[in-house]
Amino acid sequence: MAGEENTMTFAQWSGFISLLLMGAVLWQIRQLLLLLFAAVVLANGFNHLSQWFQRRGVKKQLSIPLAVIILLLALVIVVALIIPPFVDQFQQLLTLVPASIDGTLQWLRKIARAIDPELTPLLPNWQQITGQIRPILQKLAGNGLGLFYSTLGLPLTLLLLIVLSLMFLANPRAYRQGFIRCFPAFYRARVDVILKESEILLEDWLRLVVVSAVVVTAATWFGLVLLQVRLPLALALVAGIFVVIPNIGPLISLVPAMAIALLDNAWKPLLVMVLYGLINYFEFHWITLHCMGKPQPILRGVLLLAQVFFVSVFGLFGLWLAVPLTLVGQVLVQEILIKDILDRWQSSEDAGEEKPTQTSPALPKS
């Protein structure tokens, strides 16, 4: 009996040590895992477009190449028509924004000098601000796919991301079944259900991102043109790109727009702030909540904490993928921790008093 107890204890310790080692390995390759997750999200978008063609009578063998060709053509059109003027305006943006912010700081320094000369040294200049921000940005950028950035560069990393997503799309069932078989046989049916729930949420999020980015870009460009703000295309594309990041993205895109508007007069930044506020209010309350037909699956406070966590672990790339990572994490918590563990957890007294008709169903078997 004692030998059995020692054997069980040894097995438990072996499993615990193996779990710690696996966690350490996963932490070391977290950048690769994030790249794989981004490829899965992108492949899910390709697959969603392919299924849309299949529902309209296109065969599966043709729907996947057709989806890839359409997305590549759209990318070529964007690169050919939008990127050149955007690059030109964005270069001007990088020059004008620091000058505008530095002018604002000098104006504030004059006001502080008129009120109390001792307040003047407390106000930083543009060089001091950039000197404090640059190490933070370098650290965040180094956390996110630093190995790939340093060895392949950003263009090749994006190319690798697209190639991986196309590989996943070419034979998704094989990758899915291979992932499911990594789990015990009795739990594989549950893993399949969890994957389906995650896929549904990722499809909804990807569709929402595309619609929101298009609407926010068009509305921002139109509003900035009406307000006669400089570089409307660059500012609108920045707003459309950062709409992917809830809570933080709209504030990031607002700063350069207000800085550029400040070059014209002192009241135009207030109009720009109102414009961006109305656009984001419309995007959240009409597109997100009504057009998609579903309420927000993530609480805003939970999402903000998740963004802080993922940006600290993965860097800036984790901030872009914070929403899909949080959606998948929420499914894992609900299905595994709550349904499969906490909802089935009962004391021995409750188990003895519980009626047979109230017992929890067994986990499905594959």
ChimeraX attribute file (.defattr): number of C-alpha atoms within 10 A of each C-alpha:
attribute: neighborCount
match mode: 1-to-1
recipient: residues
	/A:1	6
	/A:2	7
	/A:3	8
	/A:4	9
	/A:5	10
	/A:6	11
	/A:7	12
	/A:8	12
	/A:9	12
	/A:10	12
	/A:11	12
	/A:12	12
	/A:13	12
	/A:14	12
	/A:15	12
	/A:16	12
	/A:17	12
	/A:18	12
	/A:19	12
	/A:20	12
	/A:21	12
	/A:22	12
	/A:23	11
	/A:24	12
	/A:25	11
	/A:26	13
	/A:27	13
	/A:28	11
	/A:29	12
	/A:30	17
	/A:31	22
	/A:32	16
	/A:33	14
	/A:34	18
	/A:35	20
	/A:36	16
	/A:37	17
	/A:38	22
	/A:39	23
	/A:40	22
	/A:41	21
	/A:42	22
	/A:43	23
	/A:44	21
	/A:45	22
	/A:46	24
	/A:47	23
	/A:48	20
	/A:49	18
	/A:50	23
	/A:51	18
	/A:52	14
	/A:53	18
	/A:54	16
	/A:55	11
	/A:56	9
	/A:57	10
	/A:58	15
	/A:59	13
	/A:60	14
	/A:61	11
	/A:62	12
	/A:63	22
	/A:64	22
	/A:65	15
	/A:66	17
	/A:67	20
	/A:68	17
	/A:69	12
	/A:70	12
	/A:71	14
	/A:72	12
	/A:73	12
	/A:74	12
	/A:75	11
	/A:76	13
	/A:77	12
	/A:78	12
	/A:79	13
	/A:80	11
	/A:81	10
	/A:82	14
	/A:83	16
	/A:84	12
	/A:85	15
	/A:86	21
	/A:87	13
	/A:88	12
	/A:89	18
	/A:90	19
	/A:91	12
	/A:92	14
	/A:93	21
	/A:94	11
	/A:95	11
	/A:96	17
	/A:97	20
	/A:98	17
	/A:99	16
	/A:100	20
	/A:101	20
	/A:102	18
	/A:103	17
	/A:104	18
	/A:105	16
	/A:106	17
	/A:107	12
	/A:108	14
	/A:109	20
	/A:110	14
	/A:111	14
	/A:112	17
	/A:113	14
	/A:114	11
	/A:115	11
	/A:116	10
	/A:117	12
	/A:118	9
	/A:119	13
	/A:120	17
	/A:121	11
	/A:122	9
	/A:123	13
	/A:124	13
	/A:125	16
	/A:126	17
	/A:127	11
	/A:128	10
	/A:129	11
	/A:130	12
	/A:131	10
	/A:132	10
	/A:133	11
	/A:134	11
	/A:135	11
	/A:136	12
	/A:137	13
	/A:138	12
	/A:139	14
	/A:140	20
	/A:141	18
	/A:142	17
	/A:143	20
	/A:144	25
	/A:145	23
	/A:146	17
	/A:147	14
	/A:148	17
	/A:149	16
	/A:150	11
	/A:151	10
	/A:152	14
	/A:153	12
	/A:154	13
	/A:155	10
	/A:156	13
	/A:157	17
	/A:158	16
	/A:159	12
	/A:160	16
	/A:161	20
	/A:162	16
	/A:163	14
	/A:164	19
	/A:165	24
	/A:166	21
	/A:167	15
	/A:168	22
	/A:169	22
	/A:170	16
	/A:171	10
	/A:172	17
	/A:173	11
	/A:174	11
	/A:175	13
	/A:176	13
	/A:177	12
	/A:178	11
	/A:179	13
	/A:180	18
	/A:181	12
	/A:182	10
	/A:183	13
	/A:184	12
	/A:185	12
	/A:186	13
	/A:187	15
	/A:188	20
	/A:189	17
	/A:190	19
	/A:191	20
	/A:192	16
	/A:193	12
	/A:194	17
	/A:195	16
	/A:196	12
	/A:197	16
	/A:198	18
	/A:199	19
	/A:200	12
	/A:201	16
	/A:202	22
	/A:203	19
	/A:204	15
	/A:205	20
	/A:206	18
	/A:207	14
	/A:208	17
	/A:209	18
	/A:210	14
	/A:211	16
	/A:212	22
	/A:213	21
	/A:214	15
	/A:215	17
	/A:216	24
	/A:217	23
	/A:218	16
	/A:219	18
	/A:220	24
	/A:221	22
	/A:222	15
	/A:223	19
	/A:224	22
	/A:225	14
	/A:226	10
	/A:227	15
	/A:228	13
	/A:229	21
	/A:230	19
	/A:231	21
	/A:232	23
	/A:233	22
	/A:234	24
	/A:235	25
	/A:236	25
	/A:237	23
	/A:238	24
	/A:239	28
	/A:240	26
	/A:241	21
	/A:242	20
	/A:243	26
	/A:244	23
	/A:245	18
	/A:246	19
	/A:247	14
	/A:248	14
	/A:249	18
	/A:250	21
	/A:251	17
	/A:252	15
	/A:253	20
	/A:254	20
	/A:255	15
	/A:256	21
	/A:257	26
	/A:258	22
	/A:259	23
	/A:260	25
	/A:261	24
	/A:262	21
	/A:263	19
	/A:264	14
	/A:265	9
	/A:266	11
	/A:267	10
	/A:268	19
	/A:269	21
	/A:270	13
	/A:271	15
	/A:272	24
	/A:273	16
	/A:274	12
	/A:275	18
	/A:276	24
	/A:277	15
	/A:278	12
	/A:279	18
	/A:280	20
	/A:281	12
	/A:282	16
	/A:283	21
	/A:284	16
	/A:285	12
	/A:286	13
	/A:287	17
	/A:288	19
	/A:289	14
	/A:290	12
	/A:291	13
	/A:292	15
	/A:293	11
	/A:294	10
	/A:295	10
	/A:296	11
	/A:297	11
	/A:298	13
	/A:299	8
	/A:300	12
	/A:301	10
	/A:302	10
	/A:303	17
	/A:304	16
	/A:305	12
	/A:306	19
	/A:307	25
	/A:308	14
	/A:309	15
	/A:310	21
	/A:311	20
	/A:312	16
	/A:313	18
	/A:314	22
	/A:315	23
	/A:316	22
	/A:317	21
	/A:318	27
	/A:319	25
	/A:320	21
	/A:321	20
	/A:322	24
	/A:323	22
	/A:324	20
	/A:325	20
	/A:326	19
	/A:327	20
	/A:328	18
	/A:329	14
	/A:330	15
	/A:331	17
	/A:332	18
	/A:333	14
	/A:334	15
	/A:335	17
	/A:336	16
	/A:337	13
	/A:338	14
	/A:339	13
	/A:340	16
	/A:341	13
	/A:342	11
	/A:343	11
	/A:344	14
	/A:345	13
	/A:346	12
	/A:347	8
	/A:348	9
	/A:349	8
	/A:350	10
	/A:351	13
	/A:352	10
	/A:353	8
	/A:354	12
	/A:355	9
	/A:356	9
	/A:357	7
	/A:358	8
	/A:359	10
	/A:360	11
	/A:361	8
	/A:362	9
	/A:363	12
	/A:364	11
	/A:365	11
	/A:366	11
